């Protein structure tokens, strides 16, 4: 009976007596913990912490500032997981076991801030002035185009690439400028479609620039802005050699002005999942000038911190 109860206690079974927290700082800092003084490397340092129902204290020291920060212990995910097993009986076993507790795995300190507090990743210090490289793959793409003298073309396909920059002009707002190229390739993992001889195929692809303002709320970011697109529809006829086109029967391109809306969820510190909606409304070179077209993409994005422009200008 005792063994059966112990097997229902998630924290007791799976958690070690120690846990690891990584402290990130905004500049080179010395971290004093218990009797040890550790210098950050690349503005971070790892601490091995004993699980217990008690806060820990660390001291952060820079050339110009010294402050004490208290970090509270919290219940671990493994402790709460007991709810899903055997009606939470495991909580009774874990209740007095220090293994039920943990500390934040990522702790962020603003080394220049006199406030004695820390942040988790999604509440990090003021990003104002930070520049990030934005690399993404708008992988799933849904098109609606209206080529001149053609019926409306709707198609869904794969593949795309985008590169841009994010600049935080305030703590939780940033401007993004990006250049993107998206296609409706029918095969999800290759750039070439599979074609049969003596067949006609329609292709849609688009190249566009976008400029947007974005709000970041913890893991979620929402953006709105302007876009300029070059949209192309092609009708290609393939001959008896299959992948060798006999001729491009029709190619129609239009330039369009419109809007862009985006929403991203931050899945990891650098990886984001997003949806982009890019409606275009104005085609200044052709008639009808006002025509609704759109692109909807599911985007896989990576953001890489480059440098803080404000600090760079001060140095």
C-alpha positions as a Python dict, from the first residue, in 0.01 Angstrom:
ca = {
    (1, 'X'): (0, 0, 0),
    (2, 'X'): (280, 240, 94),
    (3, 'X'): (464, 165, -229),
    (4, 'X'): (147, 227, -432),
    (5, 'X'): (102, 569, -272),
    (6, 'X'): (464, 665, -335),
    (7, 'X'): (423, 576, -703),
    (8, 'X'): (147, 836, -730),
    (9, 'X'): (365, 1126, -606),
    (10, 'X'): (511, 1298, -912),
    (11, 'X'): (752, 1542, -744),
    (12, 'X'): (896, 1282, -504),
    (13, 'X'): (959, 1038, -787),
    (14, 'X'): (1084, 1266, -1064),
    (15, 'X'): (1245, 1573, -904),
    (16, 'X'): (1603, 1573, -787),
    (17, 'X'): (1698, 1741, -461),
    (18, 'X'): (1862, 2022, -660),
    (19, 'X'): (1754, 2243, -945),
    (20, 'X'): (1938, 2482, -1178),
    (21, 'X'): (1853, 2847, -1240),
    (22, 'X'): (2026, 3067, -1497),
    (23, 'X'): (2067, 3435, -1414),
    (24, 'X'): (2082, 3678, -1707),
    (25, 'X'): (2203, 4035, -1665),
    (26, 'X'): (2209, 4343, -1885),
    (27, 'X'): (2583, 4398, -1838),
    (28, 'X'): (2884, 4220, -1681),
    (29, 'X'): (2796, 4154, -1318),
    (30, 'X'): (2927, 3971, -1012),
    (31, 'X'): (2669, 3746, -845),
    (32, 'X'): (2716, 3672, -476),
    (33, 'X'): (2528, 3365, -356),
    (34, 'X'): (2589, 3220, -11),
    (35, 'X'): (2970, 3220, 21),
    (36, 'X'): (3048, 3226, -351),
    (37, 'X'): (3113, 3520, -584),
    (38, 'X'): (3067, 3434, -951),
    (39, 'X'): (3136, 3655, -1253),
    (40, 'X'): (2888, 3639, -1538),
    (41, 'X'): (3006, 3507, -1873),
    (42, 'X'): (2828, 3663, -2170),
    (43, 'X'): (2601, 3825, -1912),
    (44, 'X'): (2478, 3500, -1759),
    (45, 'X'): (2564, 3258, -1480),
    (46, 'X'): (2414, 2930, -1360),
    (47, 'X'): (2332, 2853, -996),
    (48, 'X'): (2268, 2509, -847),
    (49, 'X'): (1994, 2552, -588),
    (50, 'X'): (1869, 2316, -321),
    (51, 'X'): (1495, 2264, -336),
    (52, 'X'): (1333, 2399, -22),
    (53, 'X'): (1037, 2601, 99),
    (54, 'X'): (1242, 2914, 152),
    (55, 'X'): (1349, 3214, -54),
    (56, 'X'): (1708, 3261, -158),
    (57, 'X'): (1902, 3587, -166),
    (58, 'X'): (2158, 3693, -422),
    (59, 'X'): (2362, 4012, -448),
    (60, 'X'): (2433, 4164, -790),
    (61, 'X'): (2740, 4389, -812),
    (62, 'X'): (2847, 4607, -1104),
    (63, 'X'): (3100, 4890, -1123),
    (64, 'X'): (2832, 5139, -1025),
    (65, 'X'): (2566, 4946, -835),
    (66, 'X'): (2513, 4682, -568),
    (67, 'X'): (2172, 4539, -489),
    (68, 'X'): (2017, 4244, -307),
    (69, 'X'): (1744, 4040, -474),
    (70, 'X'): (1517, 3787, -305),
    (71, 'X'): (1389, 3495, -514),
    (72, 'X'): (1090, 3304, -385),
    (73, 'X'): (1040, 2928, -403),
    (74, 'X'): (732, 2807, -592),
    (75, 'X'): (559, 2474, -641),
    (76, 'X'): (705, 2276, -930),
    (77, 'X'): (512, 2159, -1234),
    (78, 'X'): (560, 1802, -1113),
    (79, 'X'): (379, 1884, -789),
    (80, 'X'): (78, 2027, -975),
    (81, 'X'): (82, 1729, -1212),
    (82, 'X'): (-47, 1519, -924),
    (83, 'X'): (-391, 1665, -992),
    (84, 'X'): (-410, 1465, -1314),
    (85, 'X'): (-320, 1136, -1148),
    (86, 'X'): (-522, 943, -890),
    (87, 'X'): (-735, 1245, -798),
    (88, 'X'): (-441, 1439, -653),
    (89, 'X'): (-351, 1183, -388),
    (90, 'X'): (17, 1238, -473),
    (91, 'X'): (-7, 1590, -332),
    (92, 'X'): (-44, 1438, 13),
    (93, 'X'): (281, 1247, -32),
    (94, 'X'): (465, 1547, -181),
    (95, 'X'): (324, 1793, 71),
    (96, 'X'): (616, 1788, 316),
    (97, 'X'): (882, 1690, 68),
    (98, 'X'): (1113, 1979, -32),
    (99, 'X'): (1128, 1825, -381),
    (100, 'X'): (786, 1979, -446),
    (101, 'X'): (950, 2324, -471),
    (102, 'X'): (1157, 2489, -739),
    (103, 'X'): (1291, 2829, -844),
    (104, 'X'): (1250, 3012, -1178),
    (105, 'X'): (1471, 2841, -1440),
    (106, 'X'): (1551, 3180, -1600),
    (107, 'X'): (1601, 3487, -1383),
    (108, 'X'): (1658, 3828, -1544),
    (109, 'X'): (1823, 4116, -1362),
    (110, 'X'): (1852, 4470, -1487),
    (111, 'X'): (2204, 4545, -1368),
    (112, 'X'): (2154, 4922, -1397),
    (113, 'X'): (1817, 4934, -1217),
    (114, 'X'): (1816, 5020, -847),
    (115, 'X'): (1489, 4829, -793),
    (116, 'X'): (1559, 4508, -602),
    (117, 'X'): (1351, 4275, -814),
    (118, 'X'): (1394, 4016, -1085),
    (119, 'X'): (1197, 3933, -1398),
    (120, 'X'): (1102, 3613, -1573),
    (121, 'X'): (1173, 3582, -1945),
    (122, 'X'): (843, 3727, -2060),
    (123, 'X'): (864, 4027, -1824),
    (124, 'X'): (1223, 4106, -1903),
    (125, 'X'): (1391, 4437, -1850),
    (126, 'X'): (1317, 4736, -2065),
    (127, 'X'): (1397, 4644, -2426),
    (128, 'X'): (1396, 5007, -2540),
    (129, 'X'): (1669, 5061, -2799),
    (130, 'X'): (1717, 4687, -2865),
    (131, 'X'): (1771, 4571, -3223),
    (132, 'X'): (1687, 4212, -3324),
    (133, 'X'): (1737, 4013, -3642),
    (134, 'X'): (1410, 3857, -3759),
    (135, 'X'): (1443, 3543, -3974),
    (136, 'X'): (1133, 3348, -4067),
    (137, 'X'): (977, 3094, -4299),
    (138, 'X'): (618, 3176, -4399),
    (139, 'X'): (566, 2809, -4469),
    (140, 'X'): (190, 2768, -4527),
    (141, 'X'): (50, 3028, -4765),
    (142, 'X'): (-302, 3099, -4887),
    (143, 'X'): (-336, 3335, -5186),
    (144, 'X'): (-622, 3529, -5339),
    (145, 'X'): (-515, 3722, -5651),
    (146, 'X'): (-700, 3893, -5933),
    (147, 'X'): (-477, 3901, -6245),
    (148, 'X'): (-592, 4139, -6517),
    (149, 'X'): (-856, 3983, -6745),
    (150, 'X'): (-849, 3660, -6547),
    (151, 'X'): (-1085, 3508, -6295),
    (152, 'X'): (-994, 3534, -5928),
    (153, 'X'): (-714, 3291, -5845),
    (154, 'X'): (-718, 3115, -5509),
    (155, 'X'): (-450, 2872, -5412),
    (156, 'X'): (-280, 2722, -5108),
    (157, 'X'): (83, 2612, -5098),
    (158, 'X'): (411, 2599, -4917),
    (159, 'X'): (748, 2766, -4885),
    (160, 'X'): (871, 3117, -4825),
    (161, 'X'): (1147, 3315, -4663),
    (162, 'X'): (1157, 3647, -4483),
    (163, 'X'): (1431, 3859, -4330),
    (164, 'X'): (1390, 4174, -4127),
    (165, 'X'): (1475, 4380, -3821),
    (166, 'X'): (1286, 4457, -3500),
    (167, 'X'): (1361, 4782, -3319),
    (168, 'X'): (1212, 4847, -2974),
    (169, 'X'): (1122, 5215, -2958),
    (170, 'X'): (964, 5163, -2615),
    (171, 'X'): (960, 4893, -2351),
    (172, 'X'): (683, 4685, -2508),
    (173, 'X'): (657, 4821, -2862),
    (174, 'X'): (879, 4762, -3162),
    (175, 'X'): (891, 4850, -3530),
    (176, 'X'): (947, 4567, -3776),
    (177, 'X'): (1068, 4608, -4134),
    (178, 'X'): (1082, 4292, -4344),
    (179, 'X'): (1136, 4170, -4698),
    (180, 'X'): (955, 3848, -4787),
    (181, 'X'): (917, 3603, -5074),
    (182, 'X'): (636, 3345, -5062),
    (183, 'X'): (514, 3079, -5304),
    (184, 'X'): (236, 2823, -5346),
    (185, 'X'): (465, 2524, -5402),
    (186, 'X'): (246, 2212, -5375),
    (187, 'X'): (511, 1990, -5210),
    (188, 'X'): (574, 2090, -4846),
    (189, 'X'): (943, 1995, -4824),
    (190, 'X'): (1083, 2078, -5169),
    (191, 'X'): (1097, 2387, -5383),
    (192, 'X'): (992, 2212, -5708),
    (193, 'X'): (645, 2080, -5782),
    (194, 'X'): (589, 1736, -5928),
    (195, 'X'): (450, 1775, -6279),
    (196, 'X'): (324, 1552, -6558),
    (197, 'X'): (400, 1596, -6924),
    (198, 'X'): (162, 1782, -7150),
    (199, 'X'): (-9, 1945, -6854),
    (200, 'X'): (-74, 2306, -6762),
    (201, 'X'): (-8, 2434, -6413),
    (202, 'X'): (-84, 2760, -6236),
    (203, 'X'): (169, 2917, -5999),
    (204, 'X'): (139, 3209, -5764),
    (205, 'X'): (421, 3385, -5585),
    (206, 'X'): (465, 3720, -5418),
    (207, 'X'): (750, 3944, -5307),
    (208, 'X'): (669, 4215, -5056),
    (209, 'X'): (804, 4470, -4814),
    (210, 'X'): (627, 4546, -4488),
    (211, 'X'): (661, 4807, -4216),
    (212, 'X'): (466, 4753, -3895),
    (213, 'X'): (433, 4866, -3537),
    (214, 'X'): (399, 4585, -3284),
    (215, 'X'): (283, 4549, -2924),
    (216, 'X'): (438, 4277, -2708),
    (217, 'X'): (236, 4144, -2414),
    (218, 'X'): (433, 3870, -2240),
    (219, 'X'): (448, 3588, -2499),
    (220, 'X'): (210, 3746, -2746),
    (221, 'X'): (288, 4017, -3001),
    (222, 'X'): (35, 4188, -3227),
    (223, 'X'): (132, 4411, -3519),
    (224, 'X'): (-24, 4634, -3783),
    (225, 'X'): (126, 4833, -4068),
    (226, 'X'): (173, 4891, -4441),
    (227, 'X'): (289, 4667, -4723),
    (228, 'X'): (406, 4693, -5084),
    (229, 'X'): (374, 4376, -5289),
    (230, 'X'): (468, 4245, -5632),
    (231, 'X'): (226, 3961, -5708),
    (232, 'X'): (272, 3719, -5996),
    (233, 'X'): (46, 3455, -6149),
    (234, 'X'): (182, 3217, -6413),
    (235, 'X'): (29, 2955, -6635),
    (236, 'X'): (300, 2708, -6745),
    (237, 'X'): (265, 2426, -6997),
    (238, 'X'): (501, 2127, -6962),
    (239, 'X'): (612, 1911, -7253),
    (240, 'X'): (706, 1548, -7293),
    (241, 'X'): (1017, 1589, -7076),
    (242, 'X'): (800, 1652, -6772),
    (243, 'X'): (981, 1914, -6570),
    (244, 'X'): (1103, 2110, -6875),
    (245, 'X'): (849, 2380, -6964),
    (246, 'X'): (764, 2418, -7334),
    (247, 'X'): (657, 2774, -7276),
    (248, 'X'): (519, 3008, -7020),
    (249, 'X'): (172, 3050, -7162),
    (250, 'X'): (73, 3345, -6945),
    (251, 'X'): (253, 3562, -6689),
    (252, 'X'): (71, 3845, -6517),
    (253, 'X'): (225, 4065, -6250),
    (254, 'X'): (81, 4352, -6055),
    (255, 'X'): (217, 4590, -5794),
    (256, 'X'): (-8, 4657, -5499),
    (257, 'X'): (-26, 4867, -5183),
    (258, 'X'): (-203, 4749, -4874),
    (259, 'X'): (-185, 4661, -4508),
    (260, 'X'): (-25, 4393, -4297),
    (261, 'X'): (-138, 4241, -3969),
    (262, 'X'): (51, 3984, -3767),
    (263, 'X'): (28, 3792, -3444),
    (264, 'X'): (306, 3582, -3291),
    (265, 'X'): (329, 3349, -2994),
    (266, 'X'): (671, 3313, -2833),
    (267, 'X'): (721, 2938, -2789),
    (268, 'X'): (1087, 2956, -2674),
    (269, 'X'): (1330, 3242, -2606),
    (270, 'X'): (1410, 3267, -2977),
    (271, 'X'): (1140, 3075, -3164),
    (272, 'X'): (797, 3216, -3254),
    (273, 'X'): (482, 3082, -3421),
    (274, 'X'): (281, 3339, -3609),
    (275, 'X'): (1, 3423, -3849),
    (276, 'X'): (37, 3701, -4110),
    (277, 'X'): (-258, 3857, -4291),
    (278, 'X'): (-159, 4086, -4579),
    (279, 'X'): (-453, 4242, -4765),
    (280, 'X'): (-375, 4468, -5062),
    (281, 'X'): (-628, 4720, -5187),
    (282, 'X'): (-463, 4958, -5435),
    (283, 'X'): (-297, 4867, -5769),
    (284, 'X'): (-177, 5203, -5906),
    (285, 'X'): (-43, 5073, -6242),
    (286, 'X'): (-349, 4887, -6367),
    (287, 'X'): (-727, 4903, -6373),
    (288, 'X'): (-936, 4847, -6179),
    (289, 'X'): (-711, 5041, -5942),
    (290, 'X'): (-897, 4935, -5629),
    (291, 'X'): (-903, 4559, -5597),
    (292, 'X'): (-896, 4337, -5291),
    (293, 'X'): (-630, 4065, -5283),
    (294, 'X'): (-469, 3888, -4990),
    (295, 'X'): (-203, 3657, -4856),
    (296, 'X'): (-242, 3459, -4533),
    (297, 'X'): (67, 3284, -4399),
    (298, 'X'): (152, 3063, -4105),
    (299, 'X'): (501, 3171, -4010),
    (300, 'X'): (789, 3005, -3823),
    (301, 'X'): (1021, 3278, -3696),
    (302, 'X'): (1350, 3314, -3512),
    (303, 'X'): (1459, 3638, -3346),
    (304, 'X'): (1822, 3702, -3256),
    (305, 'X'): (1929, 3988, -3031),
    (306, 'X'): (2194, 4201, -3203),
    (307, 'X'): (2272, 4502, -2985),
    (308, 'X'): (2114, 4790, -2800),
    (309, 'X'): (2139, 5102, -3017),
    (310, 'X'): (2093, 5341, -2724),
    (311, 'X'): (2382, 5186, -2532),
    (312, 'X'): (2597, 5178, -2844),
    (313, 'X'): (2546, 5550, -2901),
    (314, 'X'): (2632, 5627, -2537),
    (315, 'X'): (2957, 5429, -2544),
}
